[in-house]
């Protein structure tokens, strides 16, 4: 791989301006034009990247300064781009919205600065014309962090254009302040993607419609955007020198790979790709299964991994599949390792919204009117198949369910909110450390958890 990494960042003035539609459409348009495209999402979001994956045919990737650290952002992009021609990075919220009010740390602008990558600013042009220029002028002259250079805005894409006359007015206004207009996208209501309590509905829950939507978004962007100028700007990215991210080394030492059964399907649609790569590098063979339909675990399962998703939307299907639940219970009774994050925690509970789940953990959960959202500094309370007591990591919570019956312990984590300082205990370590279940999502930039999990499975294999 050369040291040239064409990269473009899609930022927005606010949430809701159409960043996901524009970024996904650009990825689809470039793919249709013959480019191999790698998509990324700024922050911990696991829903938008499912659309990127559909548009590009490549694994979803997240760039999160809070969880990965500043020094790993460029290495992650470089590793993800192996075999790709161009990276398209979808931002989060408004361009400068990050971890706090005093600077733009962990924002889209911060990510672009760490990558020396140009930004396309998406603006909502509905109900405005020349006033858009004032907004763009502010974004091009605002200092995101004290002493930082101004955001490198390559141009503007205006969304929700009402007519050709409207497009002309917007274009003239923006270009009068010296900023290129790269696209004017008309309103196309039929391309809107439905949302739910945690954002867009994931691709896995509406695959047929999602394919049509992505195809439509690609045609929409291609017809109304200067794709060649976008590529020219992407080629001006200058990622800092240094190695790409390294997902770790094998623990097999001549042994056969460890079989990890990975919950997928409409109820469990998310794992960070970095975690997958770290497990594979450590010596795992990942085999998917769908807890809503499959009646048994994959053959030779040595570890079960149940990641994020929406079990609350599919609780009846999950509850009715008692054959698989019995299989999982037998696996746990034999001392098998189970890792469960967020949705997985709910599936291992006794009851979820009145539906009987697997019952492996002495907890109950239900939908709540309040959203739990934010980064956490996490310290492992006890040894498990993933972490040693005292290990520390930064993770992210994002859920609208709450535990209505809590375990006495041992807990998986002691969590500290980095902003309020509030300390809580969260998650469950059960079955002698063989089950690690928590709401907290973690991204294994340090591959130690993956290596520990594979090593624990190998140790268990040697004992049987």
VOPAGU-2260 file (C-alpha; in pm, 1 decimal, decimal comma):
REM VOPAGU-2260
SITE   aa  ch    i         X         Y         Z
SITE  UNK   A    0       0,0       0,0       0,0
SITE  UNK   A    1     135,5     341,5     -92,5
SITE  UNK   A    2     155,6     633,9     148,0
SITE  UNK   A    3    -123,8     803,0     -47,3
SITE  UNK   A    4    -463,9     768,2     122,1
SITE  UNK   A    5    -733,3     966,7     -61,5
SITE  UNK   A    6    -980,2    1073,2     207,5
SITE  UNK   A    7   -1280,3    1303,9     226,0
SITE  UNK   A    8   -1480,6    1394,8     537,4
SITE  UNK   A    9   -1854,9    1463,7     521,5
SITE  UNK   A   10   -1944,1    1711,7     796,1
SITE  UNK   A   11   -2266,0    1893,2     870,5
SITE  UNK   A   12   -2381,6    2216,9    1025,6
SITE  UNK   A   13   -2608,2    2019,9    1263,8
SITE  UNK   A   14   -2756,6    1677,4    1310,6
SITE  UNK   A   15   -3041,1    1609,1    1070,7
SITE  UNK   A   16   -2900,2    1790,9     765,2
SITE  UNK   A   17   -2858,3    1465,6     573,8
SITE  UNK   A   18   -2497,9    1362,0     643,9
SITE  UNK   A   19   -2582,9     991,7     640,2
SITE  UNK   A   20   -2777,6    1019,0     314,3
SITE  UNK   A   21   -2502,8    1224,2     148,8
SITE  UNK   A   22   -2216,6    1008,2     276,3
SITE  UNK   A   23   -2392,8     682,0     188,9
SITE  UNK   A   24   -2496,9     817,8    -149,2
SITE  UNK   A   25   -2142,3     932,8    -223,2
SITE  UNK   A   26   -2005,0     591,3    -128,2
SITE  UNK   A   27   -2261,9     421,6    -353,6
SITE  UNK   A   28   -2195,4     662,6    -641,4
SITE  UNK   A   29   -1819,6     612,1    -620,7
SITE  UNK   A   30   -1864,1     234,2    -598,9
SITE  UNK   A   31   -2087,7     237,0    -905,2
SITE  UNK   A   32   -1821,6     443,0   -1084,7
SITE  UNK   A   33   -1570,1     164,1   -1024,0
SITE  UNK   A   34   -1387,6     285,2    -714,1
SITE  UNK   A   35   -1323,4      63,1    -413,5
SITE  UNK   A   36   -1456,2     272,3    -126,4
SITE  UNK   A   37   -1397,9     242,0     246,4
SITE  UNK   A   38   -1660,7     400,0     468,1
SITE  UNK   A   39   -1605,3     532,4     819,9
SITE  UNK   A   40   -1824,0     691,0    1086,8
SITE  UNK   A   41   -1699,7     943,3    1340,4
SITE  UNK   A   42   -1792,6     839,3    1692,8
SITE  UNK   A   43   -1940,5     523,5    1842,3
SITE  UNK   A   44   -2253,9     499,3    1624,3
SITE  UNK   A   45   -2317,6     147,0    1500,0
SITE  UNK   A   46   -2630,8     210,2    1289,1
SITE  UNK   A   47   -2510,4     451,4    1019,1
SITE  UNK   A   48   -2207,1     231,3     939,0
SITE  UNK   A   49   -2441,8     -53,0     844,4
SITE  UNK   A   50   -2553,0     166,6     554,1
SITE  UNK   A   51   -2191,9     235,2     460,3
SITE  UNK   A   52   -2124,5    -138,1     451,1
SITE  UNK   A   53   -2416,5    -192,8     216,6
SITE  UNK   A   54   -2303,6      89,2     -13,0
SITE  UNK   A   55   -1938,9     -18,4     -35,4
SITE  UNK   A   56   -1938,8    -393,9      19,0
SITE  UNK   A   57   -1661,5    -343,4     276,7
SITE  UNK   A   58   -1673,1    -380,1     656,3
SITE  UNK   A   59   -1800,5     -84,9     855,3
SITE  UNK   A   60   -1545,8     118,8    1051,3
SITE  UNK   A   61   -1565,9     369,1    1337,2
SITE  UNK   A   62   -1324,3     650,9    1421,0
SITE  UNK   A   63   -1370,3     744,5    1785,4
SITE  UNK   A   64   -1108,8     962,1    1955,0
SITE  UNK   A   65   -1253,1     894,9    2299,9
SITE  UNK   A   66   -1221,8     516,6    2271,2
SITE  UNK   A   67    -921,9     488,1    2039,0
SITE  UNK   A   68    -713,6     792,3    2127,8
SITE  UNK   A   69    -582,0    1060,1    1892,7
SITE  UNK   A   70    -272,8     863,8    1795,4
SITE  UNK   A   71    -473,3     571,1    1654,5
SITE  UNK   A   72    -707,6     756,6    1417,1
SITE  UNK   A   73    -468,7     773,1    1118,5
SITE  UNK   A   74    -343,0     413,8    1176,8
SITE  UNK   A   75    -704,1     291,1    1177,9
SITE  UNK   A   76    -782,1     466,6     849,6
SITE  UNK   A   77    -467,0     327,3     688,9
SITE  UNK   A   78    -543,9     -28,4     799,4
SITE  UNK   A   79    -905,3      -1,9     681,2
SITE  UNK   A   80    -794,8     128,7     341,7
SITE  UNK   A   81    -588,4    -175,3     246,9
SITE  UNK   A   82    -727,1    -268,4     -94,4
SITE  UNK   A   83    -938,1      48,9    -121,8
SITE  UNK   A   84    -908,5     352,3    -350,7
SITE  UNK   A   85   -1073,4     618,7    -135,8
SITE  UNK   A   86   -1208,8     674,7     215,0
SITE  UNK   A   87   -1534,5     855,7     282,5
SITE  UNK   A   88   -1578,0     955,2     646,6
SITE  UNK   A   89   -1923,0    1049,5     776,2
SITE  UNK   A   90   -1915,7    1297,5    1060,8
SITE  UNK   A   91   -2126,5    1322,3    1373,5
SITE  UNK   A   92   -2363,4    1599,5    1484,4
SITE  UNK   A   93   -2242,3    1946,6    1385,0
SITE  UNK   A   94   -1889,0    1985,5    1253,5
SITE  UNK   A   95   -1741,8    2119,9    1577,6
SITE  UNK   A   96   -1958,5    1925,5    1825,4
SITE  UNK   A   97   -1732,4    1710,0    2039,5
SITE  UNK   A   98   -1675,2    1604,6    2396,9
SITE  UNK   A   99   -1709,8    1944,8    2561,4
SITE  UNK   A  100   -1801,8    2312,4    2515,4
SITE  UNK   A  101   -1452,6    2465,7    2522,6
SITE  UNK   A  102   -1296,8    2291,2    2221,0
SITE  UNK   A  103   -1376,1    2049,8    1937,6
SITE  UNK   A  104   -1205,4    1742,1    2087,2
SITE  UNK   A  105   -1359,5    1419,4    1944,0
SITE  UNK   A  106   -1560,8    1615,1    1685,1
SITE  UNK   A  107   -1572,3    1568,2    1309,7
SITE  UNK   A  108   -1344,0    1870,7    1269,9
SITE  UNK   A  109   -1095,9    1712,1    1511,8
SITE  UNK   A  110   -1091,4    1384,7    1314,7
SITE  UNK   A  111   -1037,1    1576,0     988,7
SITE  UNK   A  112    -750,6    1768,9    1147,4
SITE  UNK   A  113    -585,5    1449,7    1275,2
SITE  UNK   A  114    -598,7    1313,9     918,8
SITE  UNK   A  115    -510,8    1636,2     735,0
SITE  UNK   A  116    -821,8    1560,6     529,9
SITE  UNK   A  117   -1054,4    1807,3     354,7
SITE  UNK   A  118   -1416,4    1846,5     463,0
SITE  UNK   A  119   -1733,0    1877,2     257,3
SITE  UNK   A  120   -1988,4    2073,1     460,6
SITE  UNK   A  121   -2348,7    1959,2     421,7
SITE  UNK   A  122   -2606,6    2233,5     476,8
SITE  UNK   A  123   -2984,5    2215,8     490,6
SITE  UNK   A  124   -3105,8    2456,7     223,3
SITE  UNK   A  125   -3475,7    2419,9     297,7
SITE  UNK   A  126   -3643,4    2757,8     357,0
SITE  UNK   A  127   -3326,3    2964,5     304,1
SITE  UNK   A  128   -3125,6    3106,0      14,4
SITE  UNK   A  129   -2854,9    3370,8      65,3
SITE  UNK   A  130   -2851,2    3313,4     442,1
SITE  UNK   A  131   -2672,6    2984,8     377,2
SITE  UNK   A  132   -2363,4    3189,8     290,8
SITE  UNK   A  133   -2362,3    3338,8     641,8
SITE  UNK   A  134   -2372,5    2991,7     792,5
SITE  UNK   A  135   -2091,3    2865,9     569,9
SITE  UNK   A  136   -1885,5    3178,0     638,0
SITE  UNK   A  137   -1915,0    3113,8    1010,4
SITE  UNK   A  138   -1801,3    2754,1     977,2
SITE  UNK   A  139   -1502,2    2846,3     761,1
SITE  UNK   A  140   -1386,2    3115,2    1007,5
SITE  UNK   A  141   -1464,8    2950,2    1341,3
SITE  UNK   A  142   -1170,0    2817,1    1541,9
SITE  UNK   A  143   -1277,7    2479,1    1674,6
SITE  UNK   A  144   -1007,0    2461,5    1941,2
SITE  UNK   A  145    -779,6    2734,6    2078,4
SITE  UNK   A  146    -467,7    2755,1    1862,9
SITE  UNK   A  147    -595,3    2502,9    1607,5
SITE  UNK   A  148    -600,8    2583,6    1236,1
SITE  UNK   A  149    -932,9    2665,3    1075,9
SITE  UNK   A  150   -1133,2    2374,8     942,3
SITE  UNK   A  151   -1020,8    2277,0     592,7
SITE  UNK   A  152   -1356,9    2305,3     417,5
SITE  UNK   A  153   -1323,3    2204,2      53,4
SITE  UNK   A  154   -1675,9    2292,6     -46,0
SITE  UNK   A  155   -2045,0    2268,1      26,1
SITE  UNK   A  156   -2321,2    2025,8     -61,5
SITE  UNK   A  157   -2666,9    2177,6     -15,0
SITE  UNK   A  158   -2946,0    1935,5      70,4
SITE  UNK   A  159   -3321,5    1968,6      26,3
SITE  UNK   A  160   -3306,8    2205,4    -271,0
SITE  UNK   A  161   -3653,9    2305,6    -389,0
SITE  UNK   A  162   -3594,0    2397,5    -753,2
SITE  UNK   A  163   -3329,4    2484,8   -1011,0
SITE  UNK   A  164   -3378,9    2852,7    -928,4
SITE  UNK   A  165   -3323,6    2775,2    -561,7
SITE  UNK   A  166   -3004,7    2587,2    -652,5
SITE  UNK   A  167   -2877,1    2888,4    -850,0
SITE  UNK   A  168   -2943,0    3124,7    -558,4
SITE  UNK   A  169   -2766,4    2896,1    -309,0
SITE  UNK   A  170   -2471,0    2841,1    -542,4
SITE  UNK   A  171   -2419,0    3210,6    -610,5
SITE  UNK   A  172   -2444,9    3296,3    -240,8
SITE  UNK   A  173   -2193,0    3033,8    -128,2
SITE  UNK   A  174   -1944,6    3094,0    -408,0
SITE  UNK   A  175   -1958,9    3471,3    -343,5
SITE  UNK   A  176   -1765,9    3408,3     -19,6
SITE  UNK   A  177   -1503,6    3200,5    -199,8
SITE  UNK   A  178   -1627,6    2851,8    -107,3
SITE  UNK   A  179   -1692,8    2602,6    -391,2
SITE  UNK   A  180   -2041,9    2457,5    -429,2
SITE  UNK   A  181   -1994,6    2085,7    -495,6
SITE  UNK   A  182   -2355,8    1973,3    -508,5
SITE  UNK   A  183   -2719,7    2075,6    -487,5
SITE  UNK   A  184   -2939,5    1783,5    -386,5
SITE  UNK   A  185   -3313,9    1808,9    -451,2
SITE  UNK   A  186   -3573,1    1689,8    -203,6
SITE  UNK   A  187   -3652,2    1322,5    -263,9
SITE  UNK   A  188   -3888,4    1213,7      17,9
SITE  UNK   A  189   -3897,3     852,1     -97,6
SITE  UNK   A  190   -3526,0     816,5     -14,5
SITE  UNK   A  191   -3581,9     900,6     351,8
SITE  UNK   A  192   -3480,3     620,3     586,5
SITE  UNK   A  193   -3709,1     541,9     882,1
SITE  UNK   A  194   -3592,4     609,7    1237,1
SITE  UNK   A  195   -3664,3     464,0    1577,7
SITE  UNK   A  196   -3574,2     531,8    1941,2
SITE  UNK   A  197   -3195,8     504,9    1886,2
SITE  UNK   A  198   -3172,7     651,2    1536,2
SITE  UNK   A  199   -3205,7     500,8    1188,9
SITE  UNK   A  200   -3335,0     145,3    1161,1
SITE  UNK   A  201   -3035,1     -81,3    1089,2
SITE  UNK   A  202   -2992,8    -238,1     747,4
SITE  UNK   A  203   -3029,2    -589,2     892,5
SITE  UNK   A  204   -3393,5    -519,7     976,2
SITE  UNK   A  205   -3496,9    -399,7     630,1
SITE  UNK   A  206   -3243,5    -546,1     390,4
SITE  UNK   A  207   -3455,7    -551,2      73,7
SITE  UNK   A  208   -3573,2    -191,5     114,0
SITE  UNK   A  209   -3223,3     -84,2     219,4
SITE  UNK   A  210   -3069,8    -205,9    -106,5
SITE  UNK   A  211   -3320,8       2,2    -301,3
SITE  UNK   A  212   -3257,3     304,6     -80,4
SITE  UNK   A  213   -2880,7     284,9    -119,2
SITE  UNK   A  214   -2911,4     247,8    -495,0
SITE  UNK   A  215   -3139,3     549,9    -503,4
SITE  UNK   A  216   -2905,4     755,2    -284,6
SITE  UNK   A  217   -2614,6     672,2    -513,5
SITE  UNK   A  218   -2803,6     788,0    -821,7
SITE  UNK   A  219   -2922,5    1103,2    -637,9
SITE  UNK   A  220   -2569,4    1205,8    -539,2
SITE  UNK   A  221   -2415,7    1113,1    -875,5
SITE  UNK   A  222   -2668,2    1322,4   -1066,8
SITE  UNK   A  223   -2641,1    1632,7    -849,0
SITE  UNK   A  224   -2280,0    1642,0    -724,2
SITE  UNK   A  225   -1948,7    1714,5    -894,2
SITE  UNK   A  226   -1797,3    1375,5    -816,7
SITE  UNK   A  227   -1472,6    1453,4   -1000,0
SITE  UNK   A  228   -1405,8    1757,6    -781,1
SITE  UNK   A  229   -1482,9    1550,9    -471,3
SITE  UNK   A  230   -1220,0    1298,8    -581,3
SITE  UNK   A  231    -971,0    1578,1    -652,5
SITE  UNK   A  232   -1016,0    1706,2    -298,3
SITE  UNK   A  233    -986,8    1356,3    -151,3
SITE  UNK   A  234    -653,3    1321,3    -325,3
SITE  UNK   A  235    -528,1    1626,9    -135,4
SITE  UNK   A  236    -556,2    1451,4     200,8
SITE  UNK   A  237    -217,2    1411,1     366,9
SITE  UNK   A  238    -239,2    1152,8     642,8
SITE  UNK   A  239      46,0    1177,8     892,8
SITE  UNK   A  240     333,9     936,5     852,7
SITE  UNK   A  241     340,4     623,8    1063,1
SITE  UNK   A  242     231,6     258,9    1066,3
SITE  UNK   A  243    -120,5     129,7    1021,9
SITE  UNK   A  244    -319,0     -16,3    1310,8
SITE  UNK   A  245    -208,9    -366,1    1412,8
SITE  UNK   A  246    -484,1    -605,1    1532,7
SITE  UNK   A  247    -251,8    -832,5    1729,4
SITE  UNK   A  248     -85,5   -1172,1    1702,3
SITE  UNK   A  249    -207,2   -1530,0    1703,9
SITE  UNK   A  250    -242,2   -1733,8    2021,9
SITE  UNK   A  251    -283,7   -2065,5    1840,5
SITE  UNK   A  252      75,5   -2196,8    1847,4
SITE  UNK   A  253     -14,5   -2471,5    1601,6
SITE  UNK   A  254    -363,2   -2541,9    1741,7
SITE  UNK   A  255    -682,6   -2529,2    1538,2
SITE  UNK   A  256    -868,6   -2195,1    1535,8
SITE  UNK   A  257   -1114,1   -2124,9    1816,9
SITE  UNK   A  258   -1474,7   -2131,5    1696,0
SITE  UNK   A  259   -1670,4   -1825,9    1809,5
SITE  UNK   A  260   -2044,3   -1825,5    1742,6
SITE  UNK   A  261   -2144,9   -1464,9    1663,6
SITE  UNK   A  262   -2508,1   -1360,6    1707,3
SITE  UNK   A  263   -2634,4   -1182,3    1396,5
SITE  UNK   A  264   -2965,0   -1122,9    1218,2
SITE  UNK   A  265   -3229,8    -859,9    1276,5
SITE  UNK   A  266   -3199,8    -856,4    1657,3
SITE  UNK   A  267   -2817,1    -846,0    1681,7
SITE  UNK   A  268   -2665,7    -641,8    1402,3
SITE  UNK   A  269   -2357,4    -475,7    1545,1
SITE  UNK   A  270   -1999,3    -549,1    1638,9
SITE  UNK   A  271   -1707,6    -312,2    1594,5
SITE  UNK   A  272   -1500,1    -435,1    1300,1
SITE  UNK   A  273   -1180,4    -376,9    1498,5
SITE  UNK   A  274   -1302,7    -634,7    1752,0
SITE  UNK   A  275   -1367,9    -883,7    1473,8
SITE  UNK   A  276   -1020,6    -829,0    1328,4
SITE  UNK   A  277    -855,2    -859,5    1670,5
SITE  UNK   A  278   -1032,3   -1190,8    1733,5
SITE  UNK   A  279    -937,8   -1326,2    1391,5
SITE  UNK   A  280    -577,2   -1216,9    1440,2
SITE  UNK   A  281    -570,2   -1391,7    1777,8
SITE  UNK   A  282    -683,8   -1716,5    1616,1
SITE  UNK   A  283   -1063,5   -1714,1    1610,4
SITE  UNK   A  284   -1294,4   -1847,6    1342,9
SITE  UNK   A  285   -1617,9   -1647,8    1357,4
SITE  UNK   A  286   -1936,4   -1834,9    1263,6
SITE  UNK   A  287   -2268,1   -1645,1    1250,6
SITE  UNK   A  288   -2597,1   -1763,1    1396,8
SITE  UNK   A  289   -2935,7   -1592,8    1422,6
SITE  UNK   A  290   -3104,2   -1626,9    1765,1
SITE  UNK   A  291   -3444,1   -1545,4    1616,6
SITE  UNK   A  292   -3447,5   -1848,6    1383,4
SITE  UNK   A  293   -3155,7   -2089,4    1440,4
SITE  UNK   A  294   -3245,2   -2369,5    1680,0
SITE  UNK   A  295   -2889,5   -2471,6    1767,9
SITE  UNK   A  296   -2547,7   -2316,9    1810,2
SITE  UNK   A  297   -2295,6   -2370,7    1528,4
SITE  UNK   A  298   -2099,7   -2695,4    1545,9
SITE  UNK   A  299   -1792,8   -2694,0    1771,4
SITE  UNK   A  300   -1880,4   -2360,6    1933,3
SITE  UNK   A  301   -1620,9   -2268,2    2196,8
SITE  UNK   A  302   -1724,0   -1906,7    2260,3
SITE  UNK   A  303   -2054,5   -1722,8    2215,3
SITE  UNK   A  304   -2038,9   -1353,5    2127,8
SITE  UNK   A  305   -2364,9   -1156,7    2141,3
SITE  UNK   A  306   -2311,6    -793,9    2049,0
SITE  UNK   A  307   -2531,1    -490,2    2001,1
SITE  UNK   A  308   -2871,7    -465,1    1842,1
SITE  UNK   A  309   -3239,8    -435,2    1921,1
SITE  UNK   A  310   -3364,5    -744,6    2106,4
SITE  UNK   A  311   -3646,9    -534,7    2253,1
SITE  UNK   A  312   -3793,6    -507,4    1900,2
SITE  UNK   A  313   -3775,0    -883,9    1846,7
SITE  UNK   A  314   -3831,4   -1010,0    2200,2
SITE  UNK   A  315   -4118,5   -1242,2    2106,7
SITE  UNK   A  316   -3917,7   -1424,0    1837,7
SITE  UNK   A  317   -3623,2   -1457,4    2073,7
SITE  UNK   A  318   -3842,3   -1582,7    2356,9
SITE  UNK   A  319   -4016,1   -1841,0    2138,8
SITE  UNK   A  320   -3689,1   -2000,7    2024,7
SITE  UNK   A  321   -3658,3   -2218,0    2334,9
SITE  UNK   A  322   -3450,3   -2481,7    2154,3
SITE  UNK   A  323   -3162,1   -2238,3    2102,3
SITE  UNK   A  324   -3197,5   -2101,8    2455,0
SITE  UNK   A  325   -3169,3   -2455,4    2592,9
SITE  UNK   A  326   -2858,8   -2507,3    2380,5
SITE  UNK   A  327   -2703,2   -2188,5    2517,4
SITE  UNK   A  328   -2790,1   -2287,4    2873,9
SITE  UNK   A  329   -2619,3   -2624,9    2829,8
SITE  UNK   A  330   -2317,1   -2448,6    2681,4
SITE  UNK   A  331   -2294,5   -2220,1    2984,8
SITE  UNK   A  332   -2336,6   -2511,0    3227,5
SITE  UNK   A  333   -2036,8   -2680,2    3063,7
SITE  UNK   A  334   -1823,8   -2373,7    3135,8
SITE  UNK   A  335   -1837,0   -2221,3    2788,2
SITE  UNK   A  336   -1733,0   -1858,6    2747,1
SITE  UNK   A  337   -2001,8   -1600,3    2665,1
SITE  UNK   A  338   -1940,0   -1232,5    2588,4
SITE  UNK   A  339   -2247,5   -1009,1    2574,2
SITE  UNK   A  340   -2261,9    -635,7    2504,0
SITE  UNK   A  341   -2578,9    -432,3    2553,7
SITE  UNK   A  342   -2827,1    -631,6    2343,0
SITE  UNK   A  343   -2646,4    -946,3    2450,5
SITE  UNK   A  344   -2690,5    -850,1    2816,4
SITE  UNK   A  345   -3066,1    -825,5    2758,6
SITE  UNK   A  346   -3076,8   -1163,4    2583,8
SITE  UNK   A  347   -2903,8   -1329,7    2878,1
SITE  UNK   A  348   -3154,6   -1180,2    3123,4
SITE  UNK   A  349   -3450,8   -1361,4    3273,2
SITE  UNK   A  350   -3715,1   -1122,9    3141,3
SITE  UNK   A  351   -3714,3    -847,1    2876,0
SITE  UNK   A  352   -4031,9    -638,2    2851,9
SITE  UNK   A  353   -4236,3    -926,3    2988,9
SITE  UNK   A  354   -4083,9   -1186,6    2756,1
SITE  UNK   A  355   -3886,3   -1474,8    2899,1
SITE  UNK   A  356   -3527,2   -1466,8    2775,6
SITE  UNK   A  357   -3241,5   -1713,5    2829,3
SITE  UNK   A  358   -3234,2   -1673,6    3207,4
SITE  UNK   A  359   -2857,4   -1709,5    3243,0
SITE  UNK   A  360   -2830,7   -1392,0    3449,7
SITE  UNK   A  361   -3044,1   -1291,7    3751,8
SITE  UNK   A  362   -3164,8    -967,8    3593,8
SITE  UNK   A  363   -3478,0    -827,0    3434,2
SITE  UNK   A  364   -3502,5    -539,2    3184,9
SITE  UNK   A  365   -3765,5    -319,2    3025,6
SITE  UNK   A  366   -3795,8     -26,1    2788,7
SITE  UNK   A  367   -3763,7     312,9    2955,0
SITE  UNK   A  368   -3864,2     667,2    2867,4
SITE  UNK   A  369   -3509,7     788,4    2936,7
SITE  UNK   A  370   -3204,2     745,5    2715,0
SITE  UNK   A  371   -2873,3     637,1    2865,4
SITE  UNK   A  372   -2600,0     785,7    2650,3
SITE  UNK   A  373   -2235,8     871,6    2698,2
SITE  UNK   A  374   -1874,6     772,5    2733,1
SITE  UNK   A  375   -1754,6     600,0    3048,5
SITE  UNK   A  376   -1416,3     537,0    3203,6
SITE  UNK   A  377   -1444,1     170,6    3294,1
SITE  UNK   A  378   -1246,0     -36,2    3541,5
SITE  UNK   A  379   -1292,0    -412,6    3546,9
SITE  UNK   A  380   -1416,6    -523,6    3888,9
SITE  UNK   A  381   -1316,9    -886,9    3861,3
SITE  UNK   A  382   -1140,4   -1138,2    3638,7
SITE  UNK   A  383   -1332,4   -1266,1    3337,6
SITE  UNK   A  384   -1274,1   -1419,2    2997,8
SITE  UNK   A  385   -1225,1   -1067,1    2860,5
SITE  UNK   A  386   -1051,1    -863,1    3127,9
SITE  UNK   A  387    -843,3    -892,3    3441,1
SITE  UNK   A  388    -952,3    -713,2    3757,0
SITE  UNK   A  389    -819,8    -357,7    3741,4
SITE  UNK   A  390    -801,7    -335,5    3361,3
SITE  UNK   A  391    -918,4       4,7    3235,7
SITE  UNK   A  392   -1079,1     109,7    2910,3
SITE  UNK   A  393   -1304,4     385,2    2775,8
SITE  UNK   A  394   -1638,7     259,7    2646,2
SITE  UNK   A  395   -1976,8     395,2    2543,9
SITE  UNK   A  396   -2333,8     339,0    2661,3
SITE  UNK   A  397   -2633,5     391,7    2431,7
SITE  UNK   A  398   -2962,9     230,6    2529,6
SITE  UNK   A  399   -3322,7     303,2    2619,3
SITE  UNK   A  400   -3378,2      -8,3    2825,7
SITE  UNK   A  401   -3309,8     -22,9    3198,1
SITE  UNK   A  402   -3248,8    -311,3    3434,9
SITE  UNK   A  403   -3548,4    -341,6    3666,1
SITE  UNK   A  404   -3391,1    -614,0    3878,0
SITE  UNK   A  405   -3020,0    -591,1    3947,5
SITE  UNK   A  406   -2763,4    -850,9    4052,1
SITE  UNK   A  407   -2574,0    -814,6    4377,7
SITE  UNK   A  408   -2243,9    -875,8    4197,9
SITE  UNK   A  409   -1982,3    -937,5    4093,5
SITE  UNK   A  410   -2027,0    -654,2    3847,9
SITE  UNK   A  411   -1837,8    -626,6    3521,5
SITE  UNK   A  412   -1743,7    -261,7    3558,1
SITE  UNK   A  413   -1700,8      33,7    3784,0
SITE  UNK   A  414   -1792,7     323,0    3555,9
SITE  UNK   A  415   -1697,8     687,8    3590,1
SITE  UNK   A  416   -1870,9     954,4    3383,1
SITE  UNK   A  417   -1577,8    1163,4    3251,8
SITE  UNK   A  418   -1780,2    1485,1    3270,2
SITE  UNK   A  419   -1989,2    1460,7    3586,2
SITE  UNK   A  420   -1755,5    1232,4    3779,2
SITE  UNK   A  421   -2050,5    1014,4    3883,9
SITE  UNK   A  422   -1940,7     658,8    3968,0
SITE  UNK   A  423   -2168,1     358,0    3910,4
SITE  UNK   A  424   -2140,2     -19,2    3886,0
SITE  UNK   A  425   -2261,2    -193,7    3574,6
SITE  UNK   A  426   -2280,9    -533,3    3410,8
SITE  UNK   A  427   -2242,6    -887,6    3537,1
SITE  UNK   A  428   -1957,9   -1137,9    3555,0
SITE  UNK   A  429   -2106,9   -1482,2    3611,6
SITE  UNK   A  430   -2038,7   -1855,1    3593,9
SITE  UNK   A  431   -1693,6   -1827,6    3745,2
SITE  UNK   A  432   -1587,2   -1549,3    3510,4
SITE  UNK   A  433   -1695,4   -1735,1    3195,5
SITE  UNK   A  434   -1980,1   -1492,2    3124,4
SITE  UNK   A  435   -1904,4   -1122,5    3079,6
SITE  UNK   A  436   -2217,5    -917,6    3012,5
SITE  UNK   A  437   -2263,9    -540,0    3025,7
SITE  UNK   A  438   -2434,9    -248,2    2858,3
SITE  UNK   A  439   -2096,2     -90,9    2786,8
SITE  UNK   A  440   -1972,6    -109,5    2426,8
SITE  UNK   A  441   -1594,7    -137,4    2394,0
SITE  UNK   A  442   -1369,3    -104,3    2089,4
SITE  UNK   A  443   -1060,4    -325,2    2113,6
SITE  UNK   A  444    -798,7     -94,2    1963,4
SITE  UNK   A  445    -570,9    -262,1    2216,0
SITE  UNK   A  446    -633,7    -626,0    2112,4
SITE  UNK   A  447    -570,7    -765,1    2462,2
SITE  UNK   A  448    -938,3    -860,8    2527,3
SITE  UNK   A  449    -950,6   -1062,1    2203,7
SITE  UNK   A  450    -624,7   -1236,8    2284,6
SITE  UNK   A  451    -739,7   -1316,7    2638,5
SITE  UNK   A  452   -1070,8   -1456,9    2510,9
SITE  UNK   A  453    -903,7   -1684,8    2256,5
SITE  UNK   A  454    -647,1   -1798,2    2514,3
SITE  UNK   A  455    -922,9   -1881,8    2764,0
SITE  UNK   A  456   -1096,7   -2093,0    2498,7
SITE  UNK   A  457    -771,0   -2274,5    2421,1
SITE  UNK   A  458    -714,5   -2340,7    2793,3
SITE  UNK   A  459   -1068,2   -2478,2    2823,7
SITE  UNK   A  460   -1009,5   -2700,8    2519,7
SITE  UNK   A  461    -693,8   -2843,1    2678,5
SITE  UNK   A  462    -889,1   -2937,2    2992,1
SITE  UNK   A  463   -1153,5   -3141,3    2806,4
